[in-house]
Amino acid sequence: MREMQDKYIRFDWAIKRLLRQKANFGVLEGFLTVFLGEKITIVELLESEGNQESADDKFNRVDIKALNSKGEIIIIEIQNTRELYYLERILYGVAKAITEHIHLGESYYKVKKVYSISILYFDIGIGNDYLYHGQNQFIGVHSKDRLLVNTKERDAIVSRLPAEIFPEYILIRVNEFNQVAVTPLEEWMEYLKNGRIRSDTTAPGLGEAREKLRYYSMTPSERYAYDEHLNAIMIQNDVLDSVKLEGRIEGRAEGRAEGLAEGKAEGLAEGLAEGIRKMVCGMSENGMDIPSIAKIARLSEEEVRALLE
């Protein structure tokens, strides 16, 4: 019975399916408080193309209107990015979060500060940390000082750093976390990676998660959908790994014969095509229907059928 009680739903599933209800905002507020480093209170989940409840939702993002510790309204955009062009996807998501929540004709003063949080379950590059933070700053090329911009607000001249306005980006590299969980941040990383939550946790949000995100609290149909989600993730991760390996091997071989840069590009393209074919076949062998495969692989149903022939 203990094993059943200690199995928790992955956060990337819960955030789209179970944490949209106001009664469960405590889990999200704890997550945001820990990763933003200040008390965050959720006002509402914003309606956008990213906040669709459909299981085959094309966009994998959740926009949140919240108050920070200063009482300022901010918009938080959380993405569970699993795409090749992840930086472009993050930029697109932030742009959508800004434009979707300011009405035509409104003053630009209405634009709120946006925090973009990406939960990454795949390798995005070279780096030693599991948590990265970036923001826009204007630095003097010669003086190295940070530009302070004067703006007029409510008939007063206000000095403001661009970083107070421009979005901030937080990248959570889940797979790079390999530490013993001691701090609240580390406890959250442990949950994101392995789905484990300490019984004596005091980390913001995790106590609520223990109560509300139990795997065996879901209905059988919900558990089936969740298990299929995990299966699709494993297939996608295998494909990404094989694409990288095949692209490198073929790129090196052709690079020696025809030029390194061109060979790597061609090898990566061929590896990607083969990886997509393997992913489609793998999902089909695991019982997925063609419409579901098409949505996950971002292909037309005709293209899926052609790959399965």
N, C-alpha and C positions, 0 to 999 in steps of 0.2 A: 504493500500500500504506500510506503514511503516513496518508492521509485515513481509511482504514479503521481503523487502529490508534488514531487520536486521537478517534474517536467513542465517547462514553460514555453509558451508560444514565442517565436522569434519576433523581435521588435519591428522588423521591416514588414511583417504581415499584420501585426497588431495595430500599427499606426494607420493602416489603410482600412482595416475592417472593424476593429474593436474599440479604438480610443477616440472615436469621433463623437461619442456621447459625452455630454457635459459632466455626467457622474464620474467619468473616467479621466477627466482632465488632470487629476493629480499626478498621474503617471507621466504625462507629457510635460507638465510644469516642472516636475522633478528633473526630468531629462534636460530641459532647457536651462534650468537654474544651474545644474552642474556644468554643462558644456559652455554656457555663456558667462559663468562666473558671477552672476548676480541674481537676485530674486526676480523670477518672471511669473506673471499672473496672466493666464489666458483670458481674453475677452470673448473671442469666438473663432471658429474655423471659417475662413473666408470662402465664399462660393466662387469657384473658378473652374476652368476645364480640367484642372488637376485634382479637384475634389469630387470626382465621380466615384460612386460606390460600386460600379460594375466591376466584376472580377477580371474582365479583360480590358480594363482601363488602359488606354495607350500611354497616358502620361502618368508617371510615377512620382507625384509630388503632393505635398500637403501644405497649404498656406494658412498661417495662423496670425490673427491680430492679437497683440498682447501688450501688457504694460511692463516696463522695466522698473528697476528699483527707484528711479527718479520720478515715476509716474508718467513717463513719456510713452506715447503710442508707437509701437514698432511692428513691422511685419516680418514674420519668420517663415522662411521657405525651406522645407525639409525635403530632400530628395534621396531616394534609394537608388542611386545611379548605377546602371549596369549596361553601359553603352561604350562603343569604341571612342566616340568623340565626346568624352565626358566633360572636358573644359568648355567646349562650345555649348553643351547641354546645360551646364551650370549657368553660364552667362545668359542663355535663352530663358531659363527658368526665372532668374532674377529680373530680367527685363519684363517678362510677363507679370510677375508679382507686382511690379511697380505700375505698369500701364493698366492692368485690370482693375486696380483699386484707386484710380483717380479718374473722376468723371470729366468728360469733354467740357472745356471752358473753365474748369476750376483753376485756381491759382496754383503755380508750381510749389507754393508754400505747403500745399496739402500733401506733397510727396513725403512719405515716411521713410525712416531708416530701415533698410532691409538687411536681415542676417540670413545668409544661405548656409544651411548645414547639410552636407552630403555624407551619407553613411555608405561607405564603399566596402563591398565584400570581395574585391578583386584587386590585383596588383596594378597600381597606376604609375609606377616608375621607381626611381631610386631615391631613397630617403631613410633615415635611421629612426624616425619618430612615428608614432601611431596617430598623432594629432597635430594638424597643421592649421595655422590661422593666417589669413592675409587680408589686407584692406588697401584702399586707394589712398595714396599720399602724393603730394607734389613736393619734391625735394630740389633745392637749388643745385644746379649743376656745378657751380663753383663754391658757393657759400655753404652748401649742405644743410641749410636750414629748412624747416617745414613751412610752406606757404600758409599764411593766415588770411582768409578772405573776408572782406568787409561786406556785409549785406544789410539792406534796410528792411527791418521788420517792425510792423506796428509803429511807424513814424520814428523809429530809433535805429541808429547804426549799431549793428552787432558784429563782432568778430567771431569767425567760426572756422575751424579746421575742416578741410574737405573730408577728412575721415569721419567727421560727425554726420555727414550727409550721405556719402557714397557707401555702397554695400560692403559688408564684411563677409568673408568666406571662411568656413570651417570645414576641413576635410577630415573625416574620421576613418582611418585605415584599420578596419576591424581585424584583418588577418595578421597585421603586424604587432598586435598586442600579445606579449608573451611574459607577463609579469604576474606576481602574486598580488591579488587584489587587496589593497589596504585602504586607500583613500576612496571617497565617494566616486571620483572620476574613474578610478581603476575598477571599482565594483560595477559601474555601468558598462565599462569596456568588457568585463568578464561576461556580463549578461548578453551584450550585443554579439559576442563571439561564440560563446558556448551555451547560452541559454540557462546559465546557473545564477541563482540568487541566494545569498546567505540567509539562513533562517533568522539571524540576529542583526540583519542589515539596518542601518540607520541612514543610508544614503537617500536623499530626496527622491521620491517617486518609486523606489524599488520595493518599499513595503506595500504600497498599493498594487504594484505589479505582481507581487506574490499572491495577492488575493484575487486579482482580476484576470490574470493571463495564464491560468493553469490549462494545460493541454486537455486534460480529461474533464474540464468543465464545459467544453464545446460539445455540441450535438454530434452524432455520428456523421452527418452530412458535412458539417463544418470541418470535422477532423479529416474527412476524405479530401475536401478541397485544399486544406492546409498541407496534407501529405503530398498531394499532386504539385503544389507550389514548391515544396522542398525538392521534389524529384526534378522539376524543371530547372531549378537553380543548379543542382548538381550536374545536369546535362550541359547547361550553359557554361559552367566553370570548366568542365572537361574540354569543351569546344575551344574556349579561350586559351587554355593551356596548350592544346594541340596546335592551334593556329600559330601561337608564338613559336613553339618548337619547330614546326614544319616550315614556317616562314624563315626562321633563322638558318635552318639546315639548307633549304633550297637556295636561300639568298646567298649564303656563303659559297655554295658550289658554283652557282652561276656567276657570282661576283668574281671568282678567281679566273673564270674563262672569259667573261665579257665586260668586266668593269664592276667594281664593288657596289657602288650606289645603285646602278641600274639592276644588278642582279638581286640585291636585297629587296628592292621594290617589287620586282616580278615574283620573287619567291614568296613574299608576304601576301601578295594578291592571290596566288595560287593556293597558298596555305589557308587563306581566309575562305575561299570558295569551297575547298574540301572540308573545312571545319563546319561551314554552314550545312553542307550535305550530310555530314555525320550527325549534326545536331537534329536535323529534320528526321533522319532515319531512326535515331535513338528515341525521339519522342513518339514516333509512330509505333515502334516496337513496344513501347511502354503503354500503349493503348490510347494515346491522345488522338482525337479526331482532327481532320484537316483544317477546319476553321480555327481551332485552338492553336494548332501548330503555326498557322499563318500569322496569327496575332503575336505570338511570342517571338517568332523569327523575323517579323516585319517583312513578310513576303505576301504575294497574292496567292490565293488558293490554287491558281493555275501553276504558279512556279513551284509550289509545294508538291503538287501531283507530278510535275516533270522530274523533280528530284527523287521521288519515290519510285519512278518507273525503272 
